Amino acid sequence: MSENQFDGKAAIVTGGTRGIGKAIVLELARRGANVAFNYSKSADEAEVLRAEVEKLGVKAIAAKCDVANTEAAAEFVGQVEEEFGTVDYLVNNAGITRHVDPANERGRLGRRYRYKSQGRVEFLKPS
């Protein structure tokens, strides 16, 4: 694969400040993509990552966004389209990782499922 195979492209990575999401953000940036990512709580981590991405010579957007919320997701996508001109790629990585006992924690388990699935749905809706 070409080192700059994503030159001029724009990507959104949900849940991009930690773990796999962060690695994806950095790899896309290394390959030339402008990258937008959301976070829910880690504003400091997001700012550090945004600066790291921009040092690679591409644009970066770090936005606090609940991707399971229709209006918030639409606003985030709009911000990315305004800044980057387009959205070429979407990486749905956001999710909640908590160990729960389904027999005793149905409410929390249901919230986890809704977050992981609903977040994907909100980004896949047509603009």
N, C-alpha and C positions, 0 to 999 in steps of 0.2 A: 504494500500500500504506500502511496505517495505521502511524504511528510506533510505536504500542504494540500491534501485532497479536499479539505473543507474550506479553502480560501473563498472569502466573500459570502459564505453561507451563514445562516443564523440558527441557533439552537436554543431551545428551552429545556432545562433539566430541573424537574421538580425534586425538591429535597436535596439540593446540591451542595450543602455546606459540610457534610460529613460522610465518612465511609465511602461506599461505592459511588454515590452521587458526586462527591468531591473529586474522586478519581476520574469520573466521566467528564466533568466540567474541565478539568485540567488537560485531559487528553484531547478533547475537542478543540480547546484553545491552542494547544501545541500544534495541532493540524490545521490551524488557520481560521477556525470558526469564531464568530462573535457569539458569546454565550450569556444567556440570562438564566438565573436560577432563583428559586425561592427558598425562604427559611421561615420557621415559625417562631423560634425563640432565640436562636444564636446570632444576634445582630453583630457582635464583635467578630465571630468566626466568619460571617458573611462578608464583612468589610475587608478582613485580611485576605480572603480568597478573591474578592473582586480586584483588589490591588495586585495580587499575584497573577491573575489572568491578564490584566492590562499590561503588566510588565512583559508578557509574551507577545505584545504588539497587536492585540485584538481588543474589541470593545467588550465590556462586561456590565451586566445589570444584576444587582442583588436586591431582591424585593421581599418584604415581609408579606406573605400571602397564604391564606388558607385555601389550598387548591380544591378542597371539597365544597367550597362555597361558589355558586354560579357567578355571582356578581364580582367577587374578588378575582376569580380565574379569568373572567372576561376583561377586567381592568388590567390585569397583569399582561395578558396577551396583547391588548391594545397598546400598552406602554412599550412592549418589545417591538411591535410592528412600527410604532412611531419612531423609535430610536434606531432600529436596524433596517427598517424598510420592508421586512418580510419575516416569516418564520418558516424555515425549511425543514427543521427536525424537532421532534418532541421526544424526550426521554422521560417516561413516567416512572420516577424512582421514589417519590415521597411515600411515606408510610409510617405507621406507628409500630414499634417493636417492643411489646411488653409480653412477658410470659404470664399467661392467665390459665386458670382452671375453668374450662367451659362450663362445668357443672355448677360452679359457684359464682362465676363472673360473667354471666350472659350479657349484661349491659355493656361492660367494657369490651367484650369480644365483638359484640355487634358494632360498637363504635369503631373498632379497629377495621372490621370488614367494610363498613360504610366509607371510612376515610380512604382506604386503599382503592376501593372500587369506584366510589363517587368522584374522587379526584381525577381518575382517568376519564370518566364520562364528561366532566365539565370541560376538559381540554379537547375532547373529540367532537364536541358540538360544533356545528358550522357557525362561522362568524356572521 
